[in-house]
Amino acid sequence: MTSRQPSVWLRFWHRFAPAERAGFIEGARYFAPSLPAVFSWGLVTGVAMSKSVMTVPEAIGMSLLVYAGSAQLSVLPLFAAGLPLWTIWLTAAIVNLRFVIFSAALQPHFSYMPLLRRTLLGSFNGDLHFVYFMQRYSAPGYEPGKEGYFWGMALTNFAMWQVSSILGIVLASVFPDSWGLGLAGTMALIPVMIATINSRSTLLAVVVSAILALLCFDLPYRLSLVVAVVGAIAAGMASDDLAARATLRGIRRRKIATATAAETRPGDQP
């Protein structure tokens, strides 16, 4: 009798350490509740691309290669206006500047990896699972299952995004423009954003980013997005620093109170 050989995908799966496999499954499960919002946003983006000047193959290629909803939506009016290619590239780069900040935040967690591996990991980074990852892991450096956890969320997000985006591209003619799908996609993401607010620092960052985005709304090339992201990170870091200092002051006060109570406590007389 000959034993049945496992499939290629199963052999590939078992090449990874058990901790990374467990982390991958945990990350995918944690990200699963966010899939409806990702589907809505990807569907909206796909419909918008298909209804622009792009052909269906061009829109599908853009979805697969660019993989950045906000940048894709930002450059569509520029394509329609026939602006130079350098303007389109510059706009997309400015909109995606937030990923430079995200990458800088991830660097301490994956600095031990080779450059090519870090580049591949950064290519699959996204807004939502970046937030989830940073909430899950605060200590930098290697930890068993950390990379698997990131990939579990990243690949789940990527798969849902591509399915919904390509579905929107192919079925765009079914959705009339009067439905206001852009607003629907934005509204679908609001509950996901609210779910990530689990601390005062995060709440402050959300408030600051919203205010800055409104104040800087008229800036060209969607620079308001960059200003809002930088302001939110600065506000969150400042809030975390103040909270840490307050905690240290509380610890010092408790130590002083304990020491004072010990000194004033009457001792045993000989």
C-alpha positions, 0 to 999 in steps of 0.5 A, a space after each residue: 500500500 502506498 500512503 497518500 501524499 499531502 497536497 502542495 498547500 498542506 505541505 507549504 502550510 506545515 513548513 511554518 512553525 506551529 506558533 506562526 500557524 496558530 498566530 495566523 489562524 488567530 489573526 484571521 479569526 480576529 479580523 473576521 468581524 471586519 469583513 463586511 465593512 471591507 466588502 462594502 468598501 471594496 465593492 464601492 471602489 470597484 464600482 467607482 473604477 468601472 464607472 470611470 474612464 477605465 476599462 474592466 481589465 484596467 480596473 481589475 489590474 489596478 485593484 490587484 497591483 495598487 491595493 489602496 482604496 483611498 489612492 485608487 479613488 483619489 486618482 480616478 478624477 485625474 484620469 478622467 481629466 486627462 492630467 499628466 501621469 506624474 500628477 497622478 503618481 504624485 497624488 497617489 504617493 501623497 495619499 499613501 504617505 500614511 503608510 510611511 508612518 505605519 511602516 515606521 511603527 511596524 519596523 521595531 516589530 519586524 526589524 530582524 527580518 531580511 529586507 525582501 521579507 520586510 518589503 513583502 510584509 509592508 506591501 500587504 499592510 493596511 489601515 485596519 489590520 495595522 490598528 489591530 496589530 498594534 493593539 495586540 502587540 505593544 512590545 517590539 522585537 521577535 515573538 512567536 506567532 507575531 508574524 503569523 498573526 499579522 499575515 492572518 489579518 493581512 491576507 484575509 483583508 487582501 482576499 476580501 478586498 480583491 473579491 469585493 472590488 472585482 465583483 464591483 468592477 464586473 457588476 458595476 452596470 447593475 448599480 445606478 449612480 443615484 444610490 450614492 455608493 460612496 457614502 454607503 461605503 463610508 458609512 460601512 467603515 464608521 462602525 469598524 472605526 468606532 470598534 477600534 476606540 478602546 482607550 482615551 489616547 485612541 479617542 483623542 487621536 480620532 477627534 484630532 484627526 477629524 478636526 484637522 481633516 475638516 480644517 484642512 479639507 480644501 488643501 490640494 492633493 488630499 493633503 488633509 489626509 496626511 495632516 490628519 494622520 500626523 496630527 492623530 499620531 502626535 495626539 495619541 503619543 502625547 496622550 500615552 506619554 501623559 498617561 504614563 507620567 500620571 501612572 508613575 506619579 501615582 506609583 511614587 505617591 503610593 510608595 511615599 505613603 507606604 513608607 510614611 505609614 511604616 515610619 509612623 507606625 509604633 514599633 515594638 518596645 524592648 
